[in-house]
Amino acid sequence: MRQKLLGIDLGGTTVKFGILTLEGEVQEKWAIETNILEGGKHIVPDIIVSIKHRLKLYGLSSDDFVGIGMGSPGAVDRDTNTVTGAFNLNWKETQEVGSMIEKELGIPFAIDNDANVAALGERWIGAGENNPDVVFMTLGTGVGGGIIADGNLIHGVAGAGGEIGHMIVEPENGFACTCGSYGCLETVASATGVVKVARLLAEAYEGDSVIKAAIDNGEGVTSKDIFTAAQAGDSFADSVVEKVGYYLGLASANISNILNPDSVVIGGGVSAAGEFLRSRIEKYFVTFTFPQVRNSTKLKIAELGNDAGIIGAASLARQFITE
């Protein structure tokens, strides 16, 4: 009886794995280091070896699994199960991911973009409460997103649907983005973006602040340092959080004015600031939304943390369940 799902969350530093029930309960999980050397050619073979080892360890065979789902950075082709241009994996050329894994393990395979997959996880058994209309924003090294509308992930014609990080929130004096544009949300709300905002605001700030002093002294400051100082009453750090909250409030309001989802769920490393950040975003969200949206769309902090990726990836494999 095929009663299990396997989820793989492929990242630049680690590959996370999970064995789940059909209801989304994680039964086993483990991780391996991502070996990106030699053009990332070891990544897929390492994944196959690790899964074979674990199945043996747990006394499981391919017959126990409905399917394998995977979330990957880069441009994912869901029809051919390939990945192109995942630069943090050293995958410049197109990689045959699915065909290799299916051939070696004999289990059906599905793949999608990592931010989309995290969105599926949060939507299924996280803060999204399995609602058919959920927007997920992940604030990490970049800003990613996933949009689930009427129960379906929005992919767009080139797979670039739901790229929330590239909404323009600062059209006049925006920071340059890696995408070639200026003023993208990613440049002000990612972990590095929060620090960029702090550096800019520090130039004009007069007054005592441990964060401003650290920036002026050329010391390394992280987004976490800024949120911690703001919560402790540092007024300069607080002005940085206020500005970041403004940008995120503007972006989530614009998305919600178009889609009117049940909720906008905020995850990723920066979201660890929790209610302190959420309430600040909400202040601006309320300002920029029109009444029906303001009264029906909720802003939430993600609940699954690091497990969103493996849970969402596993949910991709549910398409292989046969009645």
C-alpha positions as CSV (number, residue, x, y, z in Angstrom):
1,M,0.0,0.0,0.0
2,R,1.4,3.4,-1.1
3,Q,0.7,5.4,2.1
4,K,3.7,7.8,2.3
5,L,5.0,11.0,0.7
6,L,8.6,12.1,0.4
7,G,9.4,15.8,0.4
8,I,12.8,17.3,-0.6
9,D,13.7,20.9,0.2
10,L,16.8,21.7,-1.9
11,G,18.8,24.7,-0.7
12,G,22.3,26.2,-1.3
13,T,23.7,24.9,2.0
14,T,21.6,22.0,3.0
15,V,19.1,19.5,1.4
16,K,16.3,18.7,3.8
17,F,14.2,15.5,3.5
18,G,11.0,14.4,5.1
19,I,8.8,11.3,5.1
20,L,5.2,12.3,5.6
21,T,1.8,10.7,5.9
22,L,-0.9,11.6,3.3
23,E,-2.3,14.0,5.9
24,G,0.9,15.9,6.1
25,E,2.3,14.6,9.4
26,V,6.1,14.5,9.3
27,Q,7.2,11.0,10.5
28,E,11.0,11.2,9.8
29,K,13.2,14.0,8.7
30,W,16.9,14.4,8.0
31,A,19.3,16.7,6.1
32,I,22.6,16.5,4.2
33,E,25.1,19.1,3.1
34,T,24.6,20.5,-0.4
35,N,27.8,19.8,-2.4
36,I,27.8,22.5,-5.0
37,L,31.4,21.8,-6.3
38,E,32.1,20.9,-9.9
39,G,29.0,22.7,-11.3
40,G,26.7,21.0,-8.7
41,K,27.0,17.6,-10.4
42,H,27.1,15.8,-7.1
43,I,23.8,17.2,-5.8
44,V,21.3,14.8,-7.4
45,P,23.5,11.6,-6.9
46,D,23.9,12.6,-3.2
47,I,20.1,13.0,-2.9
48,I,19.5,9.5,-4.4
49,V,22.2,7.9,-2.2
50,S,20.8,9.5,0.9
51,I,17.2,8.4,0.2
52,K,18.2,4.8,-0.6
53,H,20.2,4.7,2.7
54,R,17.3,6.0,4.8
55,L,14.7,3.8,3.2
56,K,16.9,0.8,4.1
57,L,17.4,2.2,7.6
58,Y,13.6,2.6,8.1
59,G,12.7,-0.7,6.4
60,L,10.8,1.0,3.6
61,S,10.7,0.3,-0.1
62,S,9.6,2.3,-3.1
63,D,6.2,0.6,-2.9
64,D,5.5,2.5,0.3
65,F,5.5,5.8,-1.5
66,V,2.8,7.6,-3.5
67,G,5.5,10.0,-4.8
68,I,8.4,12.4,-4.2
69,G,8.0,16.1,-4.3
70,M,10.8,18.6,-4.4
71,G,11.3,22.4,-4.1
72,S,14.3,23.9,-5.9
73,P,15.8,27.3,-6.4
74,G,16.1,28.5,-10.1
75,A,13.8,28.2,-13.0
76,V,11.9,25.0,-12.7
77,D,10.2,23.3,-15.7
78,R,7.4,21.2,-14.2
79,D,6.7,19.3,-17.4
80,T,10.3,18.0,-17.9
81,N,11.2,18.1,-14.1
82,T,14.4,20.1,-14.9
83,V,16.0,23.1,-13.3
84,T,17.9,25.9,-15.0
85,G,19.9,28.8,-13.7
86,A,20.0,27.9,-10.0
87,F,23.2,29.9,-9.4
88,N,23.5,29.2,-5.6
89,L,23.7,25.5,-6.5
90,N,26.2,26.2,-9.3
91,W,23.6,24.9,-11.7
92,K,24.1,27.2,-14.7
93,E,23.1,24.5,-17.3
94,T,19.7,22.7,-17.3
95,Q,19.7,19.8,-14.8
96,E,17.9,16.5,-15.4
97,V,16.6,16.2,-11.8
98,G,13.4,14.2,-12.1
99,S,14.4,11.6,-14.6
100,M,17.5,10.6,-12.6
101,I,15.6,10.4,-9.3
102,E,12.6,8.4,-10.8
103,K,15.0,6.0,-12.7
104,E,17.0,5.3,-9.5
105,L,14.2,5.1,-7.0
106,G,11.2,4.0,-9.1
107,I,8.9,6.5,-7.4
108,P,6.9,9.2,-9.3
109,F,8.5,12.7,-9.0
110,A,7.2,16.3,-9.1
111,I,9.1,19.5,-8.7
112,D,8.4,23.3,-8.3
113,N,10.1,26.5,-7.3
114,D,11.2,26.6,-3.6
115,A,9.2,29.6,-2.7
116,N,6.1,28.1,-4.3
117,V,6.6,24.9,-2.4
118,A,7.0,26.7,1.0
119,A,3.7,28.5,0.1
120,L,2.0,25.1,-0.4
121,G,3.3,23.9,3.0
122,E,2.0,26.9,4.9
123,R,-1.2,26.8,3.0
124,W,-1.8,23.1,3.6
125,I,-1.1,22.6,7.3
126,G,0.4,25.9,8.4
127,A,-1.0,29.4,8.9
128,G,-3.0,29.2,5.7
129,E,-5.4,26.6,7.3
130,N,-5.9,24.9,3.9
131,N,-7.8,27.8,2.5
132,P,-7.9,27.9,-1.3
133,D,-6.8,31.6,-1.4
134,V,-3.4,32.3,0.3
135,V,-0.5,34.5,-0.5
136,F,2.9,33.6,1.0
137,M,5.8,36.0,1.3
138,T,9.1,34.7,2.5
139,L,11.7,37.2,3.8
140,G,15.1,35.7,3.8
141,T,18.3,36.3,1.9
142,G,15.9,37.4,-0.8
143,V,12.2,38.0,-0.9
144,G,10.2,35.1,-2.5
145,G,6.6,34.4,-2.8
146,G,3.9,32.0,-3.7
147,I,0.3,32.8,-4.7
148,I,-2.4,30.2,-4.3
149,A,-5.6,31.4,-5.9
150,D,-8.8,29.3,-6.0
151,G,-6.7,26.3,-4.9
152,N,-4.1,26.6,-7.6
153,L,-0.5,27.9,-7.5
154,I,-0.1,30.8,-9.9
155,H,2.9,30.1,-12.2
156,G,2.5,32.5,-15.0
157,V,3.5,31.9,-18.7
158,A,7.3,31.8,-17.9
159,G,7.1,30.4,-14.4
160,A,7.7,33.8,-12.9
161,G,4.2,34.2,-11.3
162,G,4.2,35.1,-7.7
163,E,7.6,36.9,-7.7
164,I,6.5,39.2,-5.0
165,G,10.1,40.3,-4.3
166,H,10.2,42.2,-7.5
167,M,7.2,44.4,-6.9
168,I,8.4,48.0,-7.1
169,V,7.9,49.8,-3.7
170,E,10.4,52.6,-4.1
171,P,10.0,54.0,-7.7
172,E,11.9,57.3,-7.1
173,N,15.1,56.5,-5.2
174,G,15.2,52.8,-5.1
175,F,18.2,50.6,-4.5
176,A,19.5,48.5,-7.4
177,C,18.2,45.0,-7.4
178,T,20.1,41.9,-8.7
179,C,17.3,41.6,-11.3
180,G,18.4,44.8,-13.0
181,S,15.5,46.9,-11.8
182,Y,15.4,49.5,-9.0
183,G,13.3,49.8,-5.8
184,C,12.2,46.1,-5.7
185,L,10.7,44.9,-2.4
186,E,13.6,42.5,-2.1
187,T,16.1,45.4,-1.9
188,V,14.4,46.8,1.3
189,A,12.7,43.8,3.0
190,S,15.2,40.9,2.7
191,A,17.7,40.3,5.5
192,T,20.3,42.4,3.5
193,G,17.6,44.9,2.5
194,V,16.8,45.7,6.1
195,V,20.4,46.6,6.6
196,K,20.5,48.7,3.5
197,V,17.6,50.7,4.7
198,A,19.4,51.2,8.1
199,R,22.6,52.4,6.4
200,L,20.6,55.0,4.3
201,L,18.6,56.2,7.3
202,A,21.7,56.4,9.5
203,E,23.2,59.1,7.3
204,A,20.5,61.6,8.5
205,Y,19.9,60.4,12.0
206,E,20.9,62.6,14.9
207,G,20.9,61.0,18.4
208,D,22.0,58.0,20.4
209,S,21.7,54.5,19.0
210,V,23.8,51.4,19.3
211,I,22.8,50.4,15.7
212,K,23.6,53.8,14.2
213,A,27.0,53.8,16.1
214,A,27.8,50.3,14.8
215,I,27.0,51.3,11.2
216,D,29.0,54.5,11.5
217,N,32.0,52.5,12.9
218,G,31.8,50.1,10.0
219,E,30.8,47.1,12.1
220,G,28.8,44.3,10.8
221,V,25.1,44.8,11.6
222,T,22.4,42.1,10.8
223,S,18.6,42.5,10.4
224,K,18.2,40.5,13.6
225,D,20.4,43.0,15.5
226,I,18.1,45.8,14.2
227,F,14.9,44.1,15.3
228,T,16.4,43.2,18.7
229,A,17.5,46.8,19.3
230,A,14.1,48.2,18.1
231,Q,12.3,45.9,20.5
232,A,14.6,47.1,23.3
233,G,13.7,50.7,22.6
234,D,16.4,51.9,20.3
235,S,14.6,54.7,18.4
236,F,16.8,54.7,15.4
237,A,16.4,50.9,15.0
238,D,12.7,51.4,15.5
239,S,12.6,53.9,12.6
240,V,14.2,51.3,10.4
241,V,11.5,48.7,11.3
242,E,8.9,51.3,10.6
243,K,10.2,51.9,7.1
244,V,10.5,48.2,6.4
245,G,6.9,47.8,7.7
246,Y,5.8,50.5,5.4
247,Y,7.3,48.8,2.3
248,L,5.8,45.4,3.3
249,G,2.5,46.9,4.2
250,L,2.4,48.6,0.8
251,A,3.3,45.4,-1.1
252,S,0.9,43.2,0.8
253,A,-1.9,45.7,0.4
254,N,-1.4,45.9,-3.4
255,I,-1.4,42.1,-3.7
256,S,-4.5,41.9,-1.5
257,N,-6.3,44.7,-3.5
258,I,-5.9,42.5,-6.6
259,L,-6.4,39.0,-5.2
260,N,-8.4,39.5,-1.9
261,P,-6.9,36.3,-0.4
262,D,-8.0,34.8,2.9
263,S,-4.6,35.6,4.3
264,V,-1.1,36.9,3.5
265,V,1.3,34.7,5.3
266,I,4.8,36.1,6.1
267,G,7.6,33.6,6.6
268,G,11.4,33.3,6.3
269,G,14.2,34.4,8.6
270,V,13.1,38.1,9.0
271,S,9.6,36.9,10.1
272,A,11.2,35.6,13.3
273,A,10.5,39.2,14.6
274,G,6.9,37.9,14.8
275,E,4.1,40.1,16.1
276,F,6.5,43.1,16.4
277,L,6.9,43.1,12.7
278,R,3.4,41.9,11.7
279,S,1.6,44.6,13.6
280,R,3.9,47.2,11.9
281,I,3.1,45.8,8.5
282,E,-0.6,45.7,9.4
283,K,-0.6,49.5,10.2
284,Y,0.3,50.3,6.6
285,F,-1.7,47.4,5.2
286,V,-4.9,49.0,6.7
287,T,-3.9,52.4,5.2
288,F,-3.5,51.1,1.7
289,T,-6.3,48.5,1.3
290,F,-9.9,49.3,0.3
291,P,-12.7,48.4,2.8
292,Q,-13.8,45.0,1.6
293,V,-10.2,43.8,1.5
294,R,-9.2,45.4,4.8
295,N,-12.1,43.7,6.5
296,S,-11.6,40.2,5.0
297,T,-7.9,39.6,4.3
298,K,-5.7,38.7,7.3
299,L,-2.0,39.2,7.8
300,K,-0.4,36.2,9.6
301,I,3.1,35.0,10.6
302,A,4.0,31.6,9.2
303,E,3.8,28.6,11.5
304,L,5.9,25.9,10.0
305,G,9.4,27.5,10.1
306,N,12.0,25.3,8.5
307,D,9.6,22.5,7.8
308,A,7.4,24.5,5.3
309,G,9.7,23.4,2.4
310,I,9.6,19.6,3.1
311,I,5.9,19.7,3.9
312,G,5.0,21.7,0.7
313,A,7.3,19.5,-1.4
314,A,5.6,16.4,-0.1
315,S,2.2,17.9,-0.9
316,L,3.3,18.1,-4.6
317,A,3.4,14.3,-4.6
318,R,-0.3,14.1,-3.6
319,Q,-1.1,14.4,-7.3
320,F,0.0,10.8,-7.7
321,I,-2.6,9.5,-5.3
322,T,-4.9,7.1,-7.2
323,E,-8.3,6.4,-6.0
